[in-house]
Amino acid sequence: MSDPIKHECGISLIRLLKPLEYYKEKYGTAFYGVNKMYLMMEKQHNRGQDGAGFASIKLNMNPGERYISRIRSAKSQPIQDIFSQINERINTTIAEHPQYWDDVALQKKNIPYIGELLLGHVRYGTFGKNSIENVHPFLRQNNWMHRNLIVAGNFNMTNVDELFGNLVDLGQHPKEMADTITVMEKIGHFLDDAVAKLYKEIKKEGYSKRDASPHIASRLNISKILRKSSKNWDGGYTMGGLLGHGDAFMLRDPSGIRPCYYFMDDEVVVVASERPAIQTVFNVDYKDVKELEPGHALIIKKDGAISMEKVQEPKERKACSFERIYFSRGSDKEIYQERKELGKLVFPEILEAIQEDIINTVFSYIPNTAETSFLGMIKEAQNYLNKKKEEQILSLGASMTQEELHKILDVRPRIEKVAIKDAKLRTFITQDSNRDDLVTHVYDISYGSVSEKDNLVIIDDSIVRGTTLRKSILRMLDRLHPKKIIVVSSAPQIRYPDCYGIDMAKLEDFVAFRAALALHKENNSEHIIAEIYQKCLCQMKSKENQEVNYVKELYVPFSTGEISKKIAELLSPSDINAEVQIIYQTIENLHKACPNNLGDWYFTGDYPTLGGNRVVNRAFINFYEGKNQRAY
């Protein structure tokens, strides 16, 4: 993607189902779980590079023995940082106590991080909140083992104010109005409540306070706790949690917005945000990795009992399509095919834009994530040419000479690696005055790959802001002196903010939104903008729960083609010579390519929760009033 945008987090949960001695004997180390968690987090580092955290729980420890460990980092390479600290701690301890080396029981008792239950998290921060305090997992501590709660997730809630108010009404005093804190405290409240009720029940059965604890742990109904906790959650989430005594859970939102996959056998249960991570790290087949159903929780009790529980009633499935287009690793079997299909389906519009002149057209892509959709586009171009060749050969028949045959067969799509990504500048460019000059050099070009009579078709995953196109890529491509530059987006126009985990929160950031505003200005219809603002204001003040996305009305007067044309004008620098055209994927073709992931609210404005409509209307109010702030 040419526009760098931050996005969802990645989560991993591992439950070892055998004693640690088993892994020592079979795999040569009792640190099997820690090693696997390192790999799981590394295989999902594409999802988060602003922070990483790891927590573990040891089962069946005696009072006074440490059974919870947690480490977090917000450094530039957070995964490497936390595991280098873990390794140093382990190696130092073993060096000081050589007797631990072959004794798993001593390792478990005396070395931190080794345990049967592990939770890992990689994070992208939003709005600059990259301090260690914002890094998952979060820990809620208590001297009662089963009241200790560790939570990590890939989520955003749209109704944090409401959830915060609910906690206050319950008599709590949350330390911060953040969705992570409110979610954890909500689960913690109902966990405390369940423990208190069970204690009263077990006490009546004649058990002492000391003897009650294991009975409380075994009888805890995790599904019921999660059902009560998540009742009013509005958002997209995959939420993982560990309880101090050894229960664990992973919960997915009712619309299936955020992804979640799991694998289990007699040795391990593993859950992750991405299927290929599980496949690679545990060397298992695609068919053995299942998707957690929307509204369900995978619950693992301390004794190893595993259940799949319906926590909230599943809604219409609206799994995030941006996962398929860009965010998830393209090594997933389904995602790889879907991205190729996205490139294939947009080809007819490309063919029209080049007036079917493939001979004088160079095809390329924005590195590196658009490469798969590029392959699909090229395959369709080859299919088109094969049909043309067949028609030509059949029309000439027996009169065709060998020279004519070779001339026909030699025609093929011209493929060049035109754009080369030189550097990733996100981590050290902070001042806009410096950034503008430096960002123009993020990409370089292959000189001599295009001639003055050529069209240049270059495909990108999506065009969000268009900043890098305008400031760097189009100027760079123009140095090759093509006749025409056609930028293709394998995704449709991004018109609306996301509020479920992707850092796309402000309307004015989207070039499609700016194009619609420009068209209203040209057509003297700016009163529509003011009318939308008034409607959004009225809805914000309304007590009724009938939210409507009024921002849709901004786009109604204009066709997709008109907006695309205006985007091309907005993004074309005044000093370039080539004609610029921008082509977007259609919504219909997006759904054809990704039939099982129909979450398309950033393109259509059709949010899967009421909170989404509140967020988009609030985002429009912020835009209209000039407020540079988050809408949720």
C-alpha positions in Angstrom: 0.0 0.0 0.0 1.5 3.4 -1.0 -0.3 5.2 1.9 1.1 3.8 5.2 -1.8 3.3 7.6 -1.8 1.7 11.0 -4.2 -1.0 11.7 -5.3 -3.9 13.9 -3.3 -5.8 16.4 -2.4 -9.4 16.4 -3.1 -11.9 19.2 -1.8 -15.4 20.1 -2.9 -17.8 22.8 -1.2 -21.2 23.5 -2.4 -23.8 26.0 -0.1 -26.7 26.5 -2.2 -29.8 27.3 0.6 -32.0 28.6 3.0 -31.6 31.5 6.1 -29.6 30.7 8.2 -32.8 31.1 6.4 -34.2 28.1 7.7 -31.4 25.8 11.2 -31.7 27.3 11.2 -35.4 26.4 9.7 -35.1 23.0 11.0 -31.7 21.8 14.2 -31.4 23.9 13.1 -28.4 25.9 10.5 -27.4 28.5 10.5 -24.0 26.9 8.6 -25.3 24.0 5.6 -23.0 24.6 7.8 -19.9 25.0 9.6 -20.8 21.7 6.3 -21.3 19.9 4.9 -18.0 21.2 8.0 -16.2 19.9 7.4 -17.6 16.4 3.6 -16.9 16.6 4.3 -13.3 17.4 7.0 -12.9 14.7 4.7 -14.5 12.1 2.1 -11.8 13.0 4.5 -8.8 13.3 2.9 -7.4 10.2 -0.1 -6.6 12.4 1.7 -4.5 14.9 5.1 -3.0 15.4 4.6 -0.3 18.0 4.5 -2.6 20.9 4.5 -6.2 22.0 3.6 -8.1 25.2 3.7 -11.6 26.6 2.2 -13.2 29.6 2.3 -16.7 31.0 0.6 -18.7 33.8 2.0 -21.7 35.6 -0.5 -24.3 36.7 -0.7 -25.9 40.1 1.8 -23.7 41.9 2.0 -23.6 45.7 1.1 -20.4 47.7 4.1 -18.1 47.7 5.5 -19.4 44.4 5.2 -17.0 41.5 2.8 -18.3 38.9 2.2 -15.2 36.7 4.8 -13.5 34.5 4.3 -10.6 32.1 6.7 -8.5 30.0 5.9 -5.7 27.6 7.9 -3.4 25.3 7.3 -0.3 23.2 10.8 -0.2 21.7 11.4 0.0 18.0 11.7 -3.8 17.7 9.4 -4.9 20.5 9.1 -8.6 19.9 12.9 -9.0 19.7 13.2 -6.8 22.8 10.9 -8.8 25.1 12.2 -12.2 24.0 15.8 -11.1 24.3 15.0 -10.1 27.9 13.2 -13.4 28.5 16.2 -15.4 27.1 18.6 -13.3 29.2 16.6 -14.0 32.3 16.4 -17.7 31.6 20.1 -18.1 30.7 21.2 -16.1 33.7 19.1 -18.1 36.1 20.3 -21.4 34.7 24.0 -20.2 34.7 23.6 -19.4 38.4 21.8 -22.7 39.1 23.2 -25.4 36.8 21.0 -28.0 38.5 18.0 -26.5 36.8 19.2 -27.5 33.4 17.7 -31.0 33.3 15.2 -30.7 36.0 11.8 -29.4 34.6 10.2 -29.2 38.0 12.9 -26.8 39.2 12.7 -24.8 36.0 9.0 -24.4 36.4 9.3 -23.4 40.1 12.2 -21.0 39.7 12.3 -19.6 36.2 9.8 -17.0 35.0 7.8 -17.1 31.8 7.9 -20.9 31.5 4.3 -22.1 31.9 1.4 -24.1 30.4 -0.7 -21.0 29.5 0.7 -18.2 27.3 -0.8 -15.1 25.8 1.0 -12.9 23.2 0.1 -9.6 21.6 1.5 -7.3 18.9 0.1 -3.8 18.7 -0.3 -0.8 16.4 -0.9 2.3 18.5 -3.5 4.9 17.4 -3.2 8.6 17.7 0.4 8.4 19.1 -0.4 6.4 22.2 2.6 4.1 22.0 3.7 4.3 25.6 4.3 1.1 27.6 1.1 1.7 29.6 -0.9 1.1 26.4 0.7 -2.2 25.4 -1.2 -5.4 26.0 -1.6 -7.8 27.8 -3.2 -5.9 30.7 -3.2 -7.4 34.2 -5.8 -7.1 36.9 -4.2 -8.5 40.1 -5.8 -10.0 43.2 -4.6 -12.3 46.0 -7.4 -14.7 45.1 -5.8 -16.8 42.3 -9.0 -17.1 40.3 -9.6 -13.3 40.4 -6.4 -12.5 38.6 -7.2 -11.5 35.0 -4.9 -11.0 32.0 -6.5 -9.6 28.9 -5.3 -8.8 25.4 -7.2 -8.2 22.2 -7.6 -6.9 18.7 -10.5 -4.5 19.0 -12.0 -1.1 19.2 -15.3 -0.3 20.9 -17.5 2.5 19.6 -19.3 3.1 22.9 -16.5 3.6 25.4 -18.4 6.5 27.1 -21.4 4.2 27.7 -19.2 1.3 29.0 -17.3 3.7 31.3 -20.6 5.0 32.6 -21.8 1.4 33.3 -18.7 0.8 35.4 -19.3 4.0 37.4 -22.9 2.9 38.0 -21.6 -0.3 39.3 -19.6 1.6 41.9 -16.2 1.3 40.2 -13.7 4.0 39.7 -11.9 3.2 36.4 -8.5 4.8 36.1 -8.9 5.7 32.5 -11.7 6.1 29.9 -10.2 3.7 27.3 -11.8 0.8 25.7 -9.1 -1.6 27.0 -9.6 -0.6 30.6 -13.4 -0.6 30.4 -13.5 -4.0 28.8 -11.1 -5.6 31.3 -12.9 -4.0 34.3 -16.2 -5.2 32.9 -15.0 -8.8 32.7 -13.3 -8.3 36.1 -16.5 -7.1 37.7 -18.5 -10.1 36.6 -15.6 -12.4 37.5 -15.6 -11.0 41.0 -19.4 -11.3 41.2 -19.3 -15.0 40.1 -16.5 -15.8 42.6 -18.4 -14.2 45.4 -21.6 -16.1 44.6 -19.7 -19.4 44.3 -17.9 -18.8 47.6 -21.3 -18.4 49.4 -22.6 -21.6 47.7 -19.5 -23.7 48.5 -19.3 -22.3 52.1 -22.8 -23.7 52.6 -21.5 -27.1 51.6 -19.1 -27.1 54.6 -15.8 -26.2 52.8 -13.3 -23.9 54.5 -12.1 -20.7 52.9 -8.8 -22.5 51.9 -10.5 -25.6 50.5 -13.1 -23.5 48.6 -10.6 -22.0 46.1 -10.2 -25.0 43.8 -13.9 -25.7 43.8 -14.6 -22.1 42.9 -12.1 -22.4 40.0 -13.6 -25.6 38.7 -17.2 -24.3 38.8 -16.6 -20.9 37.3 -18.8 -20.4 34.3 -16.6 -18.5 31.9 -19.2 -18.4 29.2 -21.7 -16.7 31.6 -19.1 -14.2 32.7 -18.3 -13.3 29.1 -22.0 -13.1 28.2 -22.8 -10.6 30.9 -19.6 -8.6 30.3 -20.0 -8.3 26.5 -23.8 -7.6 26.5 -23.4 -3.9 25.7 -20.2 -4.0 23.7 -20.4 -2.3 20.3 -17.4 -2.9 18.2 -15.2 -5.4 16.5 -13.2 -7.6 18.7 -11.2 -10.7 19.2 -10.6 -10.8 22.9 -8.3 -13.2 24.8 -8.0 -13.7 28.5 -6.3 -15.8 31.1 -7.4 -16.4 34.7 -4.8 -16.8 37.4 -5.8 -20.4 38.3 -5.5 -21.6 34.6 -8.8 -21.0 32.7 -8.5 -19.3 29.3 -10.8 -17.9 26.7 -10.9 -16.3 23.2 -14.0 -14.4 22.3 -15.1 -13.0 18.9 -17.6 -10.3 18.1 -21.1 -11.3 16.9 -20.5 -9.9 13.3 -17.1 -11.6 13.0 -15.5 -8.3 12.2 -12.1 -9.1 13.6 -10.4 -12.4 12.5 -9.7 -15.4 14.8 -8.4 -18.9 14.0 -7.6 -21.9 16.2 -6.0 -25.4 16.1 -6.1 -28.1 18.7 -4.7 -31.6 19.1 -3.8 -33.7 22.1 -0.7 -31.6 22.8 -1.8 -28.0 22.4 -4.5 -25.5 21.7 -3.4 -22.5 19.8 -5.5 -19.4 18.8 -4.3 -16.5 16.5 -5.4 -13.6 14.4 -4.1 -15.3 11.2 -4.3 -18.9 10.0 -0.9 -19.0 8.3 0.9 -18.3 11.5 -0.6 -21.4 13.1 0.0 -23.5 10.0 3.7 -22.5 9.8 4.6 -22.5 13.5 2.9 -25.9 14.2 3.3 -27.4 10.8 -0.3 -28.3 10.3 -2.6 -28.4 7.2 -4.9 -25.7 6.1 -8.0 -27.8 6.8 -7.0 -28.4 10.4 -7.0 -24.7 11.3 -10.6 -23.6 12.0 -12.2 -20.2 12.2 -13.8 -19.2 15.5 -17.5 -18.5 14.8 -18.8 -15.0 15.4 -20.3 -14.4 18.8 -18.6 -17.5 20.2 -15.9 -18.1 22.7 -13.3 -20.9 22.8 -13.0 -21.7 26.5 -10.2 -23.9 28.0 -10.7 -24.9 31.6 -7.7 -25.5 33.9 -8.3 -29.3 33.6 -7.9 -29.1 29.9 -11.5 -29.4 29.0 -12.3 -27.4 25.8 -15.6 -26.1 24.8 -17.1 -23.8 22.1 -19.8 -21.6 23.7 -22.2 -19.1 22.1 -21.7 -16.0 24.1 -23.7 -13.5 22.0 -26.2 -14.2 19.3 -24.4 -14.1 15.9 -25.4 -11.4 13.5 -25.0 -11.2 9.8 -21.4 -12.0 9.1 -19.4 -8.9 8.2 -15.8 -10.0 8.4 -13.4 -7.3 7.5 -12.6 -7.3 3.8 -9.6 -5.1 4.3 -8.0 -8.1 6.0 -8.2 -9.8 2.6 -7.1 -6.8 0.5 -4.1 -5.8 2.6 -3.7 -6.4 6.3 -3.4 -10.2 6.7 -0.4 -12.0 5.3 -0.9 -13.1 1.7 0.4 -16.6 2.5 -3.1 -17.6 3.6 -4.5 -20.0 0.9 -7.8 -18.2 0.6 -6.4 -14.7 0.8 -3.8 -15.4 -1.9 -6.5 -16.5 -4.3 -8.8 -13.6 -3.4 -6.1 -11.0 -4.0 -5.4 -12.5 -7.4 -9.1 -12.4 -8.1 -9.2 -8.7 -7.2 -6.5 -8.0 -9.9 -8.4 -10.2 -12.4 -11.7 -8.5 -11.9 -10.5 -4.9 -12.4 -8.8 -5.8 -15.7 -11.8 -5.0 -18.0 -11.7 -1.3 -16.8 -7.9 -1.2 -17.4 -8.4 -2.6 -20.9 -10.9 0.2 -21.6 -8.6 2.9 -20.2 -5.7 1.8 -22.5 -8.1 1.4 -25.5 -7.1 -2.3 -25.8 -3.5 -1.2 -26.7 -1.6 -3.9 -24.8 1.4 -3.7 -27.1 2.1 -0.1 -26.0 1.3 -0.7 -22.3 3.6 -1.5 -19.5 2.2 -3.2 -16.4 3.6 -2.9 -12.9 2.7 -2.6 -9.2 3.4 -0.6 -6.1 5.7 -2.8 -4.0 5.4 -4.9 -2.1 1.9 -5.9 -1.0 0.2 -5.3 -4.4 2.2 -8.0 -6.0 -0.5 -10.7 -5.7 -3.3 -8.6 -7.2 -0.8 -7.7 -10.0 -0.4 -11.4 -10.7 -4.1 -11.8 -11.1 -4.3 -8.7 -13.4 -1.5 -10.1 -15.6 -3.0 -13.5 -15.8 -6.3 -11.9 -17.0 -4.3 -9.8 -19.6 -2.7 -13.1 -20.8 -6.2 -14.7 -21.1 -7.4 -11.7 -23.1 -4.4 -11.9 -25.5 -4.8 -15.7 -25.9 -8.3 -15.1 -27.2 -7.2 -12.4 -29.6 -4.4 -14.7 -30.8 -6.8 -17.5 -31.4 -9.1 -15.2 -33.4 -6.2 -14.0 -35.5 -4.8 -17.5 -36.2 -8.2 -18.9 -37.1 -8.9 -15.9 -39.4 -5.6 -16.3 -41.4 -5.9 -20.1 -41.5 -3.7 -22.0 -43.9 -2.5 -18.9 -45.7 -0.6 -17.8 -42.5 3.2 -17.6 -42.8 5.6 -18.7 -40.1 6.7 -15.0 -39.7 3.0 -14.0 -39.2 2.5 -16.8 -36.7 5.6 -15.8 -34.7 4.5 -12.1 -34.7 1.1 -13.1 -33.3 2.5 -15.5 -30.6 5.2 -13.0 -29.5 2.6 -10.5 -28.2 2.4 -10.7 -24.4 1.8 -8.3 -21.6 4.9 -6.1 -21.0 5.8 -6.5 -17.3 8.4 -4.3 -15.6 9.3 -3.7 -12.0 8.9 0.1 -12.4 8.6 1.2 -8.8 11.2 0.2 -6.1 10.6 0.8 -2.4 13.8 2.1 -1.0 13.1 2.9 2.7 10.5 2.9 5.4 10.5 6.3 6.9 7.6 6.1 9.3 9.7 5.6 12.4 11.9 8.6 12.3 10.3 11.4 10.2 8.3 13.6 12.6 8.3 17.1 11.3 6.0 17.8 8.3 8.5 20.2 6.8 11.2 17.5 6.6 8.8 14.7 5.9 7.5 16.2 2.6 11.0 16.3 1.1 12.0 12.8 2.4 8.8 11.1 1.4 9.4 11.8 -2.2 12.3 9.4 -2.1 10.6 6.5 -0.5 10.2 5.0 -4.0 12.6 4.9 -6.9 12.1 3.9 -10.5 13.7 1.6 -13.1 14.8 4.1 -15.7 14.4 3.0 -19.3 11.6 0.6 -18.6 8.9 2.8 -20.3 8.9 4.7 -23.6 7.1 8.0 -24.5 4.5 6.1 -26.6 3.6 3.8 -23.7 0.7 3.7 -21.3 1.9 2.8 -17.8 -0.5 0.8 -15.6 0.5 0.4 -12.0 -1.7 -1.4 -9.4 -1.9 -0.7 -5.7 -3.8 -2.4 -2.9 -5.9 0.7 -2.2 -5.7 4.4 -2.3 -6.6 5.9 1.0 -5.2 9.4 1.4 -3.3 9.6 -1.9 -0.5 11.5 -0.2 2.3 9.3 -1.4 0.9 9.2 -4.9 0.7 13.0 -5.1 4.0 13.8 -3.4 6.2 11.0 -4.7 4.9 8.2 -7.0 3.2 10.2 -9.8 6.2 12.6 -10.1 8.6 9.7 -10.1 6.6 7.7 -12.7 6.4 10.9 -14.9 10.2 10.9 -15.1 9.8 7.8 -17.4 7.9 10.0 -19.8 4.9 7.7 -20.4 2.0 8.9 -22.5 -0.5 8.0 -19.8 -0.3 6.9 -16.2 -3.2 4.6 -15.0 -3.2 4.0 -11.2 -5.4 1.0 -10.3 -6.7 0.3 -6.9 -7.6 -3.3 -6.2 -10.0 -1.9 -3.5 -13.0 0.3 -4.0 -13.0 4.0 -3.0 -12.5 4.4 0.8 -15.2 6.9 1.8 -15.9 6.3 5.5 -13.9 5.9 8.7 -13.3 2.6 10.3 -14.0 2.3 14.0 -13.4 -1.4 14.7 -9.6 -1.6 14.8 -8.1 0.2 11.8 -6.6 3.6 12.2 -8.7 5.4 9.6 -10.7 7.7 11.7 -10.9 11.2 10.1 -13.1 11.8 7.0 -10.9 14.6 5.6 -8.0 12.2 5.4 -9.7 10.2 2.6 -9.1 11.5 -0.9 -12.5 10.2 -2.0 -14.2 12.4 0.7 -12.1 15.5 -0.5 -13.1 14.7 -4.1 -16.8 14.7 -3.2 -16.3 18.1 -1.4 -14.6 19.5 -4.4 -17.4 18.4 -6.7 -20.0 19.9 -4.5 -18.1 23.2 -4.6 -17.9 23.1 -8.4 -21.6 22.3 -8.7 -22.7 25.0 -6.2 -24.3 22.3 -4.0 -22.4 23.0 -0.8 -25.7 23.5 1.0 -25.9 19.7 1.1 -22.8 19.6 3.3 -24.4 22.0 5.8 -27.6 19.9 5.7 -25.7 16.7 6.5 -24.0 18.5 9.4 -27.4 19.5 10.8 -28.8 16.0 10.5 -25.7 14.6 12.2 -26.1 17.1 15.0 -29.8 16.2 15.5 -29.0 12.5 15.7 -26.2 13.1 18.2 -28.7 14.9 20.5 -31.4 12.3 20.0 -32.1 9.7 22.7 -33.5 7.2 20.2 -31.4 4.3 19.0 -32.2 4.7 15.3 -28.8 5.8 13.9 -28.5 6.5 10.2 -25.3 7.2 8.3 -26.1 10.7 6.9 -22.6 11.0 5.4 -23.8 8.7 2.6 -25.8 11.7 1.2 -22.5 13.5 0.4 -21.8 11.0 -2.4 -25.3 10.5 -3.8 -25.2 13.2 -6.5 -22.0 11.8 -8.1 -21.2 8.6 -9.9 -18.1 6.5 -8.9 -16.5 7.6 -12.2 -17.0 11.3 -11.5 -15.4 10.9 -8.1 -12.5 8.9 -9.5 -11.9 11.5 -12.1 -11.8 14.3 -9.5 -9.4 12.2 -7.4 -7.1 12.0 -10.3 -7.2 15.8 -10.6 -6.5 16.2 -6.9 -3.6 13.9 -6.9 -1.9 15.0 -10.1 0.9 17.4 -9.5 0.7 20.5 -11.7 4.2 20.0 -13.1 3.8 16.5 -14.5 3.3 15.9 -18.2 1.5 12.5 -18.4 -2.2 12.2 -18.3 -3.3 10.5 -15.1 -6.3 8.2 -14.7 -7.3 6.4 -11.5 -9.4 3.2 -11.6 -11.0 1.7 -8.5 -12.4 -1.8 -7.9 -16.2 -2.0 -7.8 -18.1 -3.0 -4.7 -19.7 -5.9 -6.7 -16.4 -7.3 -7.8 -15.0 -6.9 -4.2 -17.8 -9.2 -3.0 -17.1 -11.6 -5.9 -13.5 -11.9 -4.9 -14.1 -12.1 -1.2 -17.5 -13.8 -0.9 -17.1 -14.8 2.8 -15.8 -11.5 4.1 -18.5 -8.9 3.3 -17.5 -6.2 5.8 -17.3 -3.2 3.5 -18.3 -0.3 5.7 -15.3 1.9 4.7 -16.4 1.6 1.1 -20.2 1.6 1.4 -21.0 3.2 4.8 -23.0 0.1 5.7 -21.8 -0.4 9.3 -22.5 -3.7 11.0 -23.2 -2.0 14.4 -25.2 1.0 15.4 -22.1 2.4 16.9 -20.5 2.6 13.5 -23.2 5.0 12.3 -22.7 7.2 15.4 -19.0 7.3 14.7 -19.3 8.3 11.1 -21.8 11.1 11.9 -19.5 12.3 14.8 -16.6 12.2 12.4 -18.5 14.5 10.0 -19.3 16.9 12.8 -15.6 17.0 13.8 -14.7 17.7 10.1 -17.3 20.5 9.8 -16.4 22.1 13.0 -12.6 21.8 12.3 -11.9 19.5 15.2 -8.8 17.4 14.8 -9.9 14.6 17.1 -11.0 10.9 17.1 -14.6 10.2 16.6 -14.8 7.3 18.9 
